[in-house]
Amino acid sequence: MRRLEIILAGILCCLWATGARASHVQAELLADVSGIQPGKPFWLGVHLTIDPGWHVYWKNPGDTGLPTRVSLTLPDGFTAGAVQFPTPNRYSLPDKITAYGYENSVLILARVIPPDHLPADFSGNFQATVSWLVCAEECIPGKQALSLNLGTSSSSAPANRELFDQWTGQLPVDAAESENVATINQDLDDLTHSPKGFSIEITWKGSTPESVEFFPLVPDDYELTDATVESDGNKSRISFSIHPLAGRKPGAMTMPAVVGYTTTTGQRRGVDISVALPALADNNH
């Protein structure tokens, strides 16, 4: 964990322990159905509405902040996939600090699968616990327990359709599923002797979209620096340096990341990528 994150975590634990209450964020648990059909998946979403000028953080907050976290408790027989975060935005803060997160609102999602058989009079209580750090000139922690009751339905009964369509469209997808990405190629120099040498080239199906940004989920043993994105024609190149933290000798691993962008029609979209990291050692120790 980064030093700044450790300091923040300690401060926030004290704030929560003394009963400090967060403001500037309203949280609600929603579903994209008003009634459940046995065996038919549906979306649950934690909707955060954020006061203007404030922001909360992605699952990697960047150089500062704390990740937003969501955990679900479901009725017996129901299962859920991993919690999914929409493509974040990048914020440049004072002192050259970069943060990843959301302004105004965000819907954090999970796909829920009901059992194949449910009683006709079934009514289930779905619960979510969400915690966040909301920041502007100051930062305030928040944590809330949410619940939603849903019964069965004999037919499709959609709810909150516009909201869920908006945010499921912003979930990162594989490159093969993207309407805008043609190819992704990765170049790797010999990082055994140099902490620099990563580049990722994206070829777009049309012209380069606006606001191409790189959101890595950096493993705990590494530090990533000097990330840049340059676009020319129908290509974008992401370059960065990465090296182990002092005294660490991590083995080969994969670093997930999201490439976020805004389409020419103003839609926020993202692509999941995986960066293969070789086994490295800190050369300074």
N, C-alpha and C positions, 0 to 999 in steps of 0.2 A: 504494500500500500504506500502511496506517496506520502511524504512528510506532511504536506499541507492537509491532505485528507485525514491523516491521523489526528492532527490538531483540531480540525473541524469536528471530527467524530467525538472527540473528548468534550468539546464545548457543548455540542448538541445533546450528548447524553446527560450532561448536567442540566441543560434547559428542560429536556423532557422530564427529568427526575423532579424538578421543582415545579412542574405543572404548567410550564410556559405553553401558551396556545398559539397555533399558527393562524395568521390571517392571510388575506390576499389570494387564497385558493379555495374554491368550492369543489367538493368531490361527490360523485354519484356513481352508483353501480347500475348499468343498463344492459339490456339484451336486445338483439335484433329480431326477437319474436315476442309475441304476447302470450303464446301458449306453446308447450313442448309437444312434439310428435315423437313417439318412441323410436329410437335408433337413428333419428335425423339430426345431424350436427347443427349447432347454432353458435353465434358469437356472444360472449360476455365482454363488456368493456368498462373499464374504470375511466370515467370522463372527468378531467380536471379543467375547470374554468379559472383562468388566471387573470388577475387585475392588470390593466394596461401598465406597461413599463417594468413589469416583473417577469421572471422566467423561472422554470424548473428545469431539471437536468435529465439527460438521456442515461442509459445504463452505463456508459462511460462518460463522466461529466466533463472530461477534458483536463485542463491544468488546475482547475479548482472546483469546489462544490462537492456534492454527494449524489450518487445515483438515486433516481426514483425507483422504489421497489413495490411490487404487488404480489401478494400471495392469496390463493383462493382456497376456500373450503366448500366442498360440493356435497349434495345428498348422496347417500349410499347408491352405488351402481353407476354413478356418473364419472366420467374421466375427462381430463382437459389436457390439451397440448401445452407446449411452452408458452409463457407470457411473451407477447410480441409487441415491440415498440415501433411506431412509425419512424420514417426517416427524419432525423433531427435537423436542426439548424445550427449554424456556427456563429458564435458571438465573439467579437474582439473587445476585451475589457481592458481597463487601464493596466499599465506596467507590462504590456505585451502578453497578457494572459488570454488564453483561448478557452472558451467553454462550449459545450455541446448540449442543446436542449430545446425547449419549447416556450413560446410566448402565446398569450391569449387563451389557447386551449389545446388539449391533446386527448386522444382516446387510446388507452393502453389495452390491448386485446388478448383474448384467449379463446381458442376453438373448443367447444364443449360437446362431448358425445354422450347422449342419453343411453340408458340400457334399451335393449330391443323390446322389452315388455314393461309397461307401467300400468298400474291400476287406473281405471277411468276417473277416479276421484283424487288422483295424486296431486299433492301440492308440496313443492319443495322449496327450502330456504337456501339460497345461494349467498355466500359470504365472501368478502374481500377485505383484506387489510392493506392499506396503502400508506407509504411514508414518502416524504419529499423534503427538499430544501428549496424555498422560494427566495429569490434574490433580486435586489435592485441596487440601491446604495448600501443596503444592509441585507442580511440573510436571516430568515426565520424558518425553523423546522416545523413540519406538520406531520401528523399521523392520525389516521381515521379508520374506524371499522365500519364497513358498509354491508348492506344486505338487500336482497331482492327475492320476493316470492313469485314463483311461476307454477302454474298448473298445466295439465295436459290439454291438447287440442286435437281434434280429429282431422283438421285441415291446416294448411299453411296459414300462419297468422303473423305476418311481419309487423315489426315495430321499429321506430327510430331509423327508418330506412335511409334517409338522406344523410344522417350523421355517420352511420356505419359505412355507407358507400364512400363517403369522403375520406374516412380514415383507413379503411382496408385498402383503398387504392394507394395509400402512402406507405404501406408495408414494403420493405425491401424484398425483391424477388431474385431468383437465380438469373444469371445472364441469359440463359436459354429461353426464359419466359418473358424477358423484357421486350417491349415493343420498340425500344430506342437503341439498344446496344447490339452491335454486330459481333464484335470479338473483344476478348480481353487477353492480353499477353503480359507475362511477367518476366523480367530480366533480373538475374541474381549474379552479382560479382562474387569474388572470393572474400567473404566476410570474415574468414579466419584471421586475416591480416589487416582488414580495414572495416571500421564500423559503418562505412557508407557503401552504397551500391545497390539499393533497391529501387526499381522503377516498374511501374505498371502502366501499360499503354492500352487505352480504350479506343476502339474504333466505333463511331456512331453510325447508325443507319442513315441518318440525315445530317443536317448541320449540327455543330456542337451546341448542346443546350446551355442555358444560362446557369450560373452559380454551381459549377461542378465542384464538389467538396469531398474530402476524404475523412472518414470517421473510423479510426482503428480501435479495436478492443485489445489493447496492448497487454500481453501476459505479465504476470507479477514480477518475473525475473528480469524484465527488459525496460529500457527507456528508449522512447522514440522521439526524435527531434528533426528539425529542419524539413518538415513536410511542406511540399509545394505542389500546386496543380497548374499546369500550363496547357492551353488549348490552341490548336492551329488547324484550320480546315475542319475535317470531320474526325480529328483525333484529339484526345486529352492524355497527357502524361503526368502521372503521380510519382513523385520522387521523395524519398525520405532516408534518414539515417536511423539505425537501431543498434543498440549494443546492450550487453548484460549490465545489471547493476553491480556495484563494487562487490567483489568476492563471490559472485554467482557464476556457475558453470552450467547453464541450462542445456538439456538435450534438444534434439530436433523436435519441433512442434509446429502446429499450424496456428496462424493468427487470423481470426475472423475480422472482417471490416465491412463497412458499408460505403459505397460511393453514392452520394446524394446529389441530386440535380433538379433544376426547375425547367419544365418543358416550355416551348415557345408559346403555349397557351396558358402558362401560369400554373400548371399542376406540379405539385411536389412529388418526386418519385425517388426510388433508391434501388440499388443492385447489391446483393450479397457477393462478396468475394472472399477467397481464402488465400493467405500468403504463407508459403512454406518457409519456415525459419530453420536454418541448419543448426547443428550443435555449435555453440559459441562459448568462449571464455573471456572474462574481463582481462584485457591485455595490460591493465595498469596494476594488477595485483598478482 
